């Protein structure tokens, strides 16, 4: 006689636990990505009769919006752009272009099957040459401080936008004019080769 209530209770517990694990995973991934976007750089160069110091400190904080549609808009920086549409339920889509390697070669993409969970956005970028890669970014408030050293800051500014880590490869390999369906290496494969590189990208919302 206690079987039905027990099964119901067990089912509720499983659902709640699953939601907790998913939420915990999302929160952890968000924090990991935010931390990977942080950067501190300090350089000092001594010359005759003069010493040159440069200090840059970049810190990011997740920017969570109660109304997910507020994330909609155009995000860009030099060589990058994302025109994003986010619905209240978290589903999202968009399009834009990325730059690859040092030459700044641009390639257009469509963002598909995207979703916003908290400050984290995931989806798939499908490029103009047919290649696709998984996309993961985070909406952040980015504070940049510049000066000569940590105790001497000349300027500080906070901007809202979207940050992500770009794992790239040599431009020649991603040129759509040189690609073929049978011989082209995938973006994911090339990202693991010696020609791969990593770039922290921040797109400011306009």
MDAnalysis code that builds the backbone (N, CA, C; Angstrom):
import MDAnalysis as mda
import numpy as np

u = mda.Universe.empty(618, n_residues=206, atom_resindex=np.repeat(np.arange(206), 3), trajectory=True)
u.add_TopologyAttr("name", ["N", "CA", "C"] * 206)
u.add_TopologyAttr("resid", np.arange(1, 207))
u.add_TopologyAttr("resname", ["UNK", "UNK", "UNK", "UNK", "UNK", "UNK", "UNK", "UNK", "UNK", "UNK", "UNK", "UNK", "UNK", "UNK", "UNK", "UNK", "UNK", "UNK", "UNK", "UNK", "UNK", "UNK", "UNK", "UNK", "UNK", "UNK", "UNK", "UNK", "UNK", "UNK", "UNK", "UNK", "UNK", "UNK", "UNK", "UNK", "UNK", "UNK", "UNK", "UNK", "UNK", "UNK", "UNK", "UNK", "UNK", "UNK", "UNK", "UNK", "UNK", "UNK", "UNK", "UNK", "UNK", "UNK", "UNK", "UNK", "UNK", "UNK", "UNK", "UNK", "UNK", "UNK", "UNK", "UNK", "UNK", "UNK", "UNK", "UNK", "UNK", "UNK", "UNK", "UNK", "UNK", "UNK", "UNK", "UNK", "UNK", "UNK", "UNK", "UNK", "UNK", "UNK", "UNK", "UNK", "UNK", "UNK", "UNK", "UNK", "UNK", "UNK", "UNK", "UNK", "UNK", "UNK", "UNK", "UNK", "UNK", "UNK", "UNK", "UNK", "UNK", "UNK", "UNK", "UNK", "UNK", "UNK", "UNK", "UNK", "UNK", "UNK", "UNK", "UNK", "UNK", "UNK", "UNK", "UNK", "UNK", "UNK", "UNK", "UNK", "UNK", "UNK", "UNK", "UNK", "UNK", "UNK", "UNK", "UNK", "UNK", "UNK", "UNK", "UNK", "UNK", "UNK", "UNK", "UNK", "UNK", "UNK", "UNK", "UNK", "UNK", "UNK", "UNK", "UNK", "UNK", "UNK", "UNK", "UNK", "UNK", "UNK", "UNK", "UNK", "UNK", "UNK", "UNK", "UNK", "UNK", "UNK", "UNK", "UNK", "UNK", "UNK", "UNK", "UNK", "UNK", "UNK", "UNK", "UNK", "UNK", "UNK", "UNK", "UNK", "UNK", "UNK", "UNK", "UNK", "UNK", "UNK", "UNK", "UNK", "UNK", "UNK", "UNK", "UNK", "UNK", "UNK", "UNK", "UNK", "UNK", "UNK", "UNK", "UNK", "UNK", "UNK", "UNK", "UNK", "UNK", "UNK", "UNK", "UNK", "UNK", "UNK", "UNK", "UNK", "UNK", "UNK"])
u.atoms.positions = np.array([
    [0.807, -1.208, 0.000],
    [0.000, 0.000, 0.000],
    [0.854, 1.277, 0.000],
    [2.124, 1.114, 0.365],
    [3.013, 2.274, 0.399],
    [3.839, 2.406, -0.880],
    [3.604, 1.469, -1.826],
    [4.464, 1.427, -3.007],
    [4.294, 2.666, -3.893],
    [3.060, 3.070, -4.169],
    [2.815, 4.193, -5.065],
    [3.386, 5.497, -4.513],
    [3.092, 5.863, -3.257],
    [3.689, 7.089, -2.712],
    [5.212, 7.043, -2.723],
    [5.762, 5.849, -2.471],
    [7.216, 5.713, -2.454],
    [7.807, 5.971, -3.836],
    [7.160, 5.390, -4.866],
    [7.641, 5.567, -6.226],
    [7.560, 7.033, -6.659],
    [6.472, 7.689, -6.245],
    [6.313, 9.099, -6.584],
    [7.414, 9.927, -5.925],
    [7.665, 9.639, -4.647],
    [8.711, 10.366, -3.920],
    [10.077, 10.136, -4.543],
    [10.324, 8.880, -4.933],
    [11.605, 8.552, -5.543],
    [11.778, 9.286, -6.867],
    [10.689, 9.352, -7.661],
    [10.753, 10.028, -8.951],
    [11.035, 11.518, -8.771],
    [10.379, 12.124, -7.784],
    [10.588, 13.542, -7.512],
    [12.026, 13.798, -7.101],
    [12.574, 12.920, -6.266],
    [13.959, 13.070, -5.811],
    [14.942, 12.977, -6.982],
    [14.661, 12.030, -7.905],
    [15.543, 11.859, -9.054],
    [15.535, 13.102, -9.925],
    [14.339, 13.648, -10.173],
    [14.214, 14.848, -10.992],
    [14.952, 16.020, -10.355],
    [14.749, 16.200, -9.039],
    [15.403, 17.295, -8.338],
    [16.909, 17.138, -8.340],
    [17.378, 15.909, -8.141],
    [18.818, 15.660, -8.129],
    [19.421, 15.904, -9.505],
    [18.707, 15.464, -10.564],
    [19.194, 15.666, -11.923],
    [19.308, 17.153, -12.230],
    [18.307, 17.921, -11.810],
    [18.347, 19.364, -12.028],
    [19.494, 20.002, -11.281],
    [19.767, 19.516, -10.070],
    [20.875, 20.049, -9.275],
    [22.204, 19.775, -9.948],
    [22.388, 18.543, -10.475],
    [23.640, 18.174, -11.126],
    [23.850, 18.996, -12.392],
    [22.778, 19.156, -13.195],
    [22.890, 19.936, -14.425],
    [23.238, 21.382, -14.101],
    [22.546, 21.948, -13.101],
    [22.815, 23.324, -12.705],
    [24.228, 23.484, -12.199],
    [24.680, 22.502, -11.424],
    [26.033, 22.548, -10.882],
    [27.063, 22.480, -12.016],
    [26.804, 21.621, -13.014],
    [27.708, 21.490, -14.150],
    [27.775, 22.776, -14.948],
    [26.615, 23.385, -15.189],
    [26.568, 24.642, -15.931],
    [27.307, 25.747, -15.188],
    [27.055, 25.843, -13.883],
    [27.727, 26.869, -13.074],
    [29.232, 26.678, -13.085],
    [29.670, 25.425, -12.975],
    [31.105, 25.144, -12.951],
    [31.739, 25.471, -14.293],
    [31.055, 25.099, -15.371],
    [31.592, 25.381, -16.703],
    [31.652, 26.886, -16.945],
    [30.643, 27.601, -16.465],
    [30.632, 29.056, -16.599],
    [31.823, 29.667, -15.880],
    [32.063, 29.241, -14.646],
    [33.181, 29.771, -13.877],
    [34.519, 29.434, -14.523],
    [34.635, 28.216, -15.054],
    [35.886, 27.812, -15.707],
    [36.167, 28.684, -16.924],
    [35.118, 28.931, -17.706],
    [35.290, 29.738, -18.908],
    [35.603, 31.188, -18.566],
    [34.919, 31.718, -17.545],
    [35.178, 33.090, -17.099],
    [36.633, 33.228, -16.645],
    [37.108, 32.263, -15.880],
    [38.485, 32.307, -15.386],
    [39.493, 32.242, -16.535],
    [39.182, 31.473, -17.568],
    [40.108, 31.339, -18.694],
    [40.192, 32.625, -19.516],
    [39.194, 33.500, -19.373],
    [39.204, 34.773, -20.085],
    [40.003, 35.846, -19.355],
    [40.259, 35.631, -18.066],
    [41.039, 36.593, -17.285],
    [42.490, 36.618, -17.772],
    [43.115, 37.772, -17.630],
    [44.488, 37.902, -18.117],
    [45.216, 39.009, -17.365],
    [46.459, 38.753, -17.019],
    [47.314, 39.770, -16.398],
    [48.651, 39.792, -17.132],
    [49.069, 40.980, -17.522],
    [50.334, 41.122, -18.254],
    [51.153, 42.254, -17.651],
    [52.410, 41.965, -17.390],
    [53.314, 42.980, -16.844],
    [54.641, 42.913, -17.587],
    [55.070, 44.059, -18.106],
    [56.348, 44.146, -18.808],
    [57.153, 45.325, -18.273],
    [58.438, 45.094, -18.153],
    [59.333, 46.166, -17.722],
    [60.587, 46.115, -18.566],
    [60.951, 47.262, -19.114],
    [62.133, 47.341, -19.964],
    [62.990, 48.518, -19.522],
    [64.195, 48.219, -19.166],
    [65.126, 49.258, -18.716],
    [66.031, 49.698, -19.863],
    [66.068, 51.001, -20.068],
    [66.959, 51.604, -21.042],
    [67.826, 52.633, -20.324],
    [68.900, 53.096, -20.946],
    [69.746, 54.121, -20.304],
    [68.916, 55.326, -19.864],
    [68.945, 55.594, -18.580],
    [68.272, 56.756, -17.988],
    [66.740, 56.683, -18.000],
    [66.166, 55.545, -18.375],
    [64.704, 55.438, -18.381],
    [64.271, 53.986, -18.184],
    [63.142, 53.833, -17.489],
    [62.567, 52.512, -17.260],
    [61.100, 52.533, -17.706],
    [60.739, 51.614, -18.564],
    [59.379, 51.564, -19.108],
    [58.637, 50.383, -18.499],
    [57.465, 50.664, -17.914],
    [56.644, 49.628, -17.301],
    [55.249, 49.642, -17.916],
    [54.691, 48.451, -18.117],
    [53.331, 48.317, -18.632],
    [52.613, 47.208, -17.878],
    [51.466, 47.547, -17.335],
    [50.684, 46.574, -16.578],
    [49.248, 46.573, -17.089],
    [48.722, 45.392, -17.430],
    [47.338, 45.246, -17.881],
    [46.694, 44.104, -17.103],
    [45.547, 44.378, -16.528],
    [44.833, 43.361, -15.751],
    [43.390, 43.304, -16.237],
    [42.954, 42.127, -16.682],
    [41.592, 41.940, -17.195],
    [40.883, 40.902, -16.345],
    [39.742, 41.288, -15.807],
    [38.937, 40.398, -14.967],
    [37.504, 40.375, -15.481],
    [36.899, 39.186, -15.449],
    [35.540, 39.005, -15.953],
    [34.616, 38.451, -14.876],
    [33.362, 38.869, -14.929],
    [32.331, 38.348, -14.035],
    [31.122, 37.940, -14.866],
    [30.514, 36.786, -14.568],
    [29.319, 36.362, -15.317],
    [28.222, 37.414, -15.207],
    [27.565, 37.690, -16.323],
    [26.482, 38.675, -16.361],
    [25.174, 37.943, -16.662],
    [24.429, 37.634, -15.615],
    [23.186, 36.876, -15.765],
    [22.008, 37.837, -15.905],
    [21.163, 37.597, -16.901],
    [19.963, 38.393, -17.123],
    [18.725, 37.554, -16.826],
    [17.799, 38.097, -16.035],
    [16.563, 37.386, -15.724],
    [15.746, 37.156, -16.995],
    [15.736, 38.157, -17.857],
    [15.063, 38.050, -19.152],
    [16.112, 37.757, -20.207],
    [16.171, 36.512, -20.650],
    [17.242, 36.098, -21.569],
    [17.210, 36.842, -22.902],
    [16.050, 37.355, -23.291],
    [15.969, 38.069, -24.564],
    [16.801, 39.354, -24.548],
    [17.184, 39.820, -23.351],
    [18.020, 41.018, -23.253],
    [19.432, 40.788, -23.802],
    [19.792, 39.519, -23.995],
    [21.096, 39.221, -24.579],
    [21.110, 39.459, -26.090],
    [19.949, 39.592, -26.690],
    [19.876, 39.798, -28.137],
    [20.583, 41.098, -28.523],
    [21.239, 41.077, -29.671],
    [21.914, 42.279, -30.137],
    [23.141, 41.948, -30.962],
    [23.902, 42.969, -31.288],
    [25.117, 42.808, -32.075],
    [26.341, 42.929, -31.182],
    [27.213, 41.928, -31.257],
    [28.450, 41.890, -30.490],
    [29.617, 41.897, -31.482],
    [30.621, 42.722, -31.232],
    [31.745, 42.728, -32.166],
    [33.037, 43.233, -31.537],
    [34.109, 42.989, -32.253],
    [35.446, 43.522, -31.956],
    [36.204, 43.451, -33.269],
    [37.465, 43.817, -33.286],
    [38.237, 43.785, -34.530],
    [38.290, 42.369, -35.091],
    [37.699, 42.172, -36.266],
    [37.759, 40.878, -36.922],
    [36.692, 39.882, -36.506],
    [35.805, 40.269, -35.613],
    [34.775, 39.351, -35.130],
    [33.429, 40.074, -35.037],
    [32.361, 39.323, -35.301],
    [31.024, 39.874, -35.116],
    [30.020, 38.743, -34.916],
    [29.048, 38.988, -34.052],
    [27.952, 38.048, -33.843],
    [26.662, 38.832, -33.673],
    [25.726, 38.594, -34.586],
    [24.394, 39.179, -34.476],
    [23.498, 38.100, -33.884],
    [23.086, 38.309, -32.640],
    [22.465, 37.254, -31.845],
    [21.008, 37.555, -31.516],
    [20.169, 36.530, -31.618],
    [18.769, 36.618, -31.201],
    [18.524, 35.556, -30.138],
    [18.091, 35.980, -28.965],
    [17.825, 35.062, -27.856],
    [16.364, 35.211, -27.434],
    [15.664, 34.102, -27.339],
    [14.271, 34.110, -26.905],
    [14.183, 33.971, -25.391],
    [13.016, 34.262, -24.845],
    [12.838, 34.227, -23.395],
    [13.070, 32.832, -22.813],
    [12.831, 31.788, -23.617],
    [13.029, 30.423, -23.126],
    [14.484, 29.973, -23.202],
    [15.364, 30.845, -23.713],
    [16.795, 30.525, -23.776],
    [17.270, 30.029, -25.124],
    [16.353, 29.666, -26.015],
    [16.769, 29.244, -27.350],
    [17.337, 30.449, -28.095],
    [18.314, 30.196, -28.956],
    [18.999, 31.313, -29.609],
    [19.493, 30.932, -30.992],
    [19.747, 31.944, -31.804],
    [20.298, 31.754, -33.140],
    [21.067, 33.020, -33.501],
    [21.890, 32.923, -34.528],
    [22.640, 34.101, -34.910],
    [23.513, 33.859, -36.120],
    [24.261, 34.884, -36.503],
    [25.193, 34.795, -37.619],
    [26.276, 35.843, -37.417],
    [27.367, 35.674, -38.156],
    [28.462, 36.634, -38.017],
    [29.689, 36.161, -38.738],
    [30.859, 36.584, -38.268],
    [32.110, 36.144, -38.867],
    [33.202, 36.103, -37.804],
    [34.157, 35.228, -38.022],
    [35.328, 35.072, -37.162],
    [36.581, 35.356, -37.971],
    [37.672, 35.647, -37.261],
    [38.976, 35.786, -37.903],
    [39.854, 34.618, -37.497],
    [40.762, 34.237, -38.407],
    [41.638, 33.110, -38.144],
    [43.091, 33.491, -38.364],
    [43.941, 33.000, -37.462],
    [45.402, 33.190, -37.550],
    [45.783, 34.665, -37.534],
    [47.052, 34.927, -37.737],
    [47.569, 36.279, -37.587],
    [47.174, 37.201, -38.735],
    [46.859, 36.632, -39.903],
    [46.531, 37.462, -41.055],
    [45.144, 38.082, -40.958],
    [44.326, 37.611, -40.047],
    [43.001, 38.168, -39.867],
    [42.008, 37.730, -40.921],
    [42.209, 36.555, -41.509],
    [41.287, 36.028, -42.500],
    [39.919, 35.843, -41.870],
    [38.883, 36.390, -42.511],
    [37.532, 36.295, -41.967],
    [36.729, 35.196, -42.659],
    [35.879, 34.526, -41.872],
    [35.003, 33.503, -42.412],
    [33.630, 33.632, -41.769],
    [32.601, 33.722, -42.586],
    [31.235, 33.873, -42.084],
    [30.712, 32.553, -41.525],
    [29.791, 32.660, -40.576],
    [29.193, 31.463, -39.992],
    [27.733, 31.721, -39.630],
    [27.016, 30.628, -39.410],
    [25.660, 30.668, -38.865],
    [25.679, 29.918, -37.540],
    [25.102, 30.522, -36.511],
    [25.040, 29.873, -35.206],
    [23.725, 29.104, -35.105],
    [23.827, 27.799, -34.939],
    [22.645, 26.942, -34.912],
    [22.519, 26.188, -33.586],
    [21.287, 25.775, -33.315],
    [20.983, 24.964, -32.119],
    [21.583, 25.582, -30.858],
    [21.522, 26.892, -30.769],
    [22.134, 27.587, -29.627],
    [21.155, 27.688, -28.463],
    [21.722, 27.765, -27.271],
    [20.907, 27.887, -26.066],
    [21.671, 28.647, -24.991],
    [20.935, 29.484, -24.264],
    [21.505, 30.251, -23.159],
    [21.020, 29.661, -21.851],
    [21.948, 29.345, -20.968],
    [21.630, 28.806, -19.644],
    [22.426, 29.617, -18.631],
    [21.744, 30.467, -17.884],
    [22.452, 31.382, -17.006],
    [23.197, 32.392, -17.855],
    [24.513, 32.484, -17.654],
    [25.335, 33.376, -18.477],
    [26.060, 32.614, -19.579],
    [25.810, 31.310, -19.669],
    [26.514, 30.453, -20.620],
    [25.694, 30.263, -21.892],
    [26.345, 30.392, -23.043],
    [25.691, 30.121, -24.320],
    [26.457, 29.021, -25.044],
    [25.729, 28.062, -25.576],
    [26.328, 26.964, -26.332],
    [25.599, 26.819, -27.660],
    [26.253, 26.219, -28.617],
    [25.640, 26.014, -29.921],
    [26.655, 25.451, -30.893],
    [26.349, 25.549, -32.176],
    [27.240, 25.064, -33.223],
    [27.437, 26.148, -34.265],
    [28.695, 26.449, -34.575],
    [29.006, 27.400, -35.638],
    [29.200, 26.623, -36.939],
    [28.390, 26.942, -37.935],
    [28.512, 26.323, -39.251],
    [29.094, 27.370, -40.200],
    [30.329, 27.126, -40.658],
    [31.030, 28.102, -41.488],
    [30.649, 27.987, -42.962],
    [31.026, 29.014, -43.709],
    [30.632, 29.107, -45.117],
    [31.199, 27.992, -45.971],
    [32.271, 27.335, -45.503],
    [32.847, 26.225, -46.263],
    [32.232, 24.880, -45.877],
    [31.210, 24.917, -45.007],
    [30.518, 23.685, -44.626],
    [31.004, 23.059, -43.344],
    [32.159, 23.509, -42.845],
    [32.678, 22.959, -41.599],
    [31.873, 23.489, -40.412],
    [31.807, 22.689, -39.348],
    [31.094, 23.111, -38.138],
    [31.913, 22.763, -36.907],
    [31.830, 23.629, -35.893],
    [32.510, 23.380, -34.628],
    [31.570, 23.759, -33.485],
    [31.767, 23.139, -32.349],
    [30.978, 23.468, -31.164],
    [31.387, 24.846, -30.655],
    [30.399, 25.593, -30.200],
    [30.661, 26.936, -29.696],
    [30.205, 27.035, -28.243],
    [31.037, 27.672, -27.442],
    [30.718, 27.871, -26.038],
    [31.251, 29.242, -25.625],
    [30.371, 30.086, -25.124],
    [30.767, 31.417, -24.702],
    [30.058, 31.809, -23.418],
    [30.439, 32.948, -22.877],
    [29.833, 33.393, -21.627],
    [29.636, 34.911, -21.676],
    [28.468, 35.346, -21.231],
    [28.181, 36.775, -21.148],
    [28.828, 37.304, -19.873],
    [29.610, 38.367, -20.026],
    [30.400, 38.856, -18.895],
    [30.395, 40.377, -18.807],
    [30.682, 40.844, -17.610],
    [31.084, 42.226, -17.391],
    [32.607, 42.188, -17.281],
    [33.277, 42.826, -18.239],
    [34.732, 42.736, -18.354],
    [35.375, 44.045, -17.887],
    [36.205, 43.945, -16.865],
    [36.893, 45.125, -16.333],
    [38.365, 45.070, -16.716],
    [38.814, 46.116, -17.394],
    [40.210, 46.211, -17.833],
    [40.888, 47.366, -17.118],
    [42.010, 47.077, -16.462],
    [42.786, 48.108, -15.768],
    [44.172, 48.191, -16.393],
    [44.637, 49.421, -16.622],
    [45.947, 49.627, -17.228],
    [46.748, 50.644, -16.430],
    [48.040, 50.403, -16.370],
    [48.929, 51.310, -15.647],
    [50.363, 50.873, -15.798],
    [51.190, 51.315, -14.896],
    [52.597, 50.920, -14.936],
    [52.877, 49.699, -14.063],
    [52.055, 49.514, -13.017],
    [52.170, 48.349, -12.145],
    [50.878, 48.245, -11.328],
    [50.686, 47.156, -10.562],
    [49.433, 46.979, -9.824],
    [49.098, 48.114, -8.873],
    [50.104, 48.840, -8.408],
    [49.879, 49.944, -7.464],
    [49.772, 51.307, -8.145],
    [49.899, 51.310, -9.469],
    [49.823, 52.572, -10.210],
    [48.961, 52.367, -11.455],
    [47.635, 52.475, -11.278],
    [46.676, 52.268, -12.357],
    [46.252, 53.617, -12.934],
    [46.412, 53.760, -14.247],
    [46.051, 55.018, -14.909],
    [44.594, 55.050, -15.353],
    [44.063, 53.902, -15.761],
    [42.698, 53.873, -16.264],
    [42.038, 52.526, -15.981],
    [40.709, 52.554, -15.871],
    [39.931, 51.338, -15.645],
    [38.572, 51.511, -16.301],
    [38.084, 50.445, -16.949],
    [36.794, 50.519, -17.634],
    [36.120, 49.155, -17.592],
    [34.796, 49.158, -17.445],
    [34.021, 47.922, -17.437],
    [33.051, 47.934, -18.613],
    [33.048, 46.837, -19.378],
    [32.170, 46.722, -20.543],
    [31.423, 45.386, -20.493],
    [30.227, 45.399, -21.063],
    [29.429, 44.167, -21.138],
    [29.559, 43.554, -22.519],
    [29.684, 42.224, -22.546],
    [29.775, 41.566, -23.835],
    [29.824, 40.062, -23.707],
    [30.333, 39.435, -24.742],
    [30.398, 37.981, -24.833],
    [31.844, 37.555, -25.025],
    [32.312, 36.639, -24.174],
    [33.678, 36.160, -24.274],
    [33.720, 34.687, -24.615],
    [34.746, 34.288, -25.348],
    [34.936, 32.872, -25.643],
    [36.398, 32.607, -25.977],
    [36.775, 31.343, -25.921],
    [38.128, 30.930, -26.264],
    [38.097, 30.339, -27.663],
    [38.919, 30.896, -28.540],
    [38.977, 30.419, -29.915],
    [40.212, 29.551, -30.106],
    [39.998, 28.310, -30.481],
    [41.087, 27.416, -30.833],
    [41.160, 27.382, -32.349],
    [42.267, 27.880, -32.900],
    [42.346, 28.030, -34.349],
    [43.451, 27.221, -34.969],
    [43.701, 27.528, -36.236],
    [44.664, 26.789, -37.033],
    [45.168, 27.692, -38.140],
    [46.065, 27.202, -38.948],
    [46.625, 28.035, -40.004],
    [45.546, 28.434, -40.994],
    [45.670, 29.654, -41.490],
    [44.658, 30.194, -42.383],
    [44.537, 29.443, -43.686],
    [45.668, 28.971, -44.196],
    [45.644, 28.283, -45.470],
    [44.716, 27.092, -45.422],
    [44.681, 26.412, -44.257],
    [43.890, 25.206, -44.138],
    [42.397, 25.489, -44.038],
    [41.997, 26.696, -43.634],
    [40.577, 26.966, -43.484],
    [40.036, 27.817, -44.632],
    [40.871, 28.068, -45.677],
    [40.436, 28.862, -46.817],
    [39.405, 28.079, -47.612],
    [38.152, 28.568, -47.698],
    [37.121, 27.832, -48.404],
    [37.433, 27.630, -49.875],
    [38.262, 28.498, -50.492],
    [38.588, 28.355, -51.904],
    [39.529, 27.180, -52.159],
    [40.214, 26.730, -51.086],
    [41.163, 25.627, -51.239],
    [40.623, 24.326, -50.663],
    [39.394, 24.338, -50.155],
    [38.859, 23.154, -49.493],
    [38.169, 22.228, -50.482],
    [38.175, 20.932, -50.158],
    [37.422, 19.944, -50.911],
    [36.726, 19.037, -49.931],
    [35.661, 18.417, -50.339],
    [34.893, 17.555, -49.440],
    [35.676, 16.316, -49.048],
    [36.603, 15.876, -49.921],
    [37.293, 14.622, -49.655],
    [38.621, 14.808, -48.949],
    [39.318, 15.930, -49.174],
    [40.667, 16.066, -48.630],
    [40.781, 17.066, -47.502],
    [39.775, 17.898, -47.291],
    [39.896, 18.952, -46.272],
    [39.893, 18.365, -44.868],
    [40.858, 18.778, -44.063],
    [40.862, 18.398, -42.658],
    [39.856, 19.246, -41.915],
    [39.191, 18.673, -40.931],
    [38.187, 19.418, -40.176],
    [38.849, 20.445, -39.272],
    [38.084, 21.460, -38.872],
    [38.600, 22.481, -37.969],
    [39.033, 21.857, -36.656],
    [38.242, 20.904, -36.163],
    [38.565, 20.269, -34.889],
    [39.877, 19.505, -34.973],
    [40.101, 18.785, -36.108],
    [41.335, 18.028, -36.285],
    [42.538, 18.944, -36.331],
    [42.412, 20.032, -37.089],
    [43.540, 20.940, -37.244],
    [43.853, 21.676, -35.962],
    [42.855, 21.866, -35.109],
    [43.078, 22.568, -33.845],
    [43.998, 21.776, -32.938],
    [44.136, 20.466, -33.214],
    [44.984, 19.628, -32.386],
    [46.374, 19.436, -32.987],
    [46.642, 20.054, -34.129],
    [47.936, 19.919, -34.801],
    [48.913, 20.982, -34.309],
    [50.137, 20.929, -34.836],
    [51.164, 21.873, -34.410],
    [50.850, 23.314, -34.796],
    [50.009, 23.495, -35.855],
    [49.727, 24.848, -36.305],
    [48.600, 25.492, -35.501],
    [48.103, 24.820, -34.490],
    [46.986, 25.353, -33.710],
    [47.428, 26.521, -32.839],
    [46.449, 27.370, -32.465],
    [46.695, 28.508, -31.608],
    [45.430, 28.790, -30.816],
    [45.587, 29.525, -29.740],
    [44.465, 29.837, -28.859],
    [44.369, 31.346, -28.678],
    [43.152, 31.847, -28.668],
    [42.945, 33.280, -28.569],
    [41.761, 33.575, -27.646],
    [41.951, 34.514, -26.716],
    [40.837, 34.987, -25.887],
    [40.104, 36.067, -26.663],
    [38.817, 35.890, -26.866],
    [38.040, 36.844, -27.651],
    [36.944, 37.470, -26.804],
    [36.853, 38.796, -26.860],
    [35.784, 39.511, -26.179],
    [35.044, 40.365, -27.193],
    [33.738, 40.141, -27.318],
    [32.893, 40.899, -28.209],
    [32.011, 41.834, -27.376],
    [32.195, 43.110, -27.582],
    [31.393, 44.080, -26.829],
    [30.017, 44.237, -27.454],
    [28.987, 44.330, -26.632],
    [27.629, 44.561, -27.155],
    [27.476, 46.031, -27.518],
    [26.991, 46.263, -28.727],
    [26.824, 47.638, -29.218],
    [25.408, 48.144, -28.969],
])
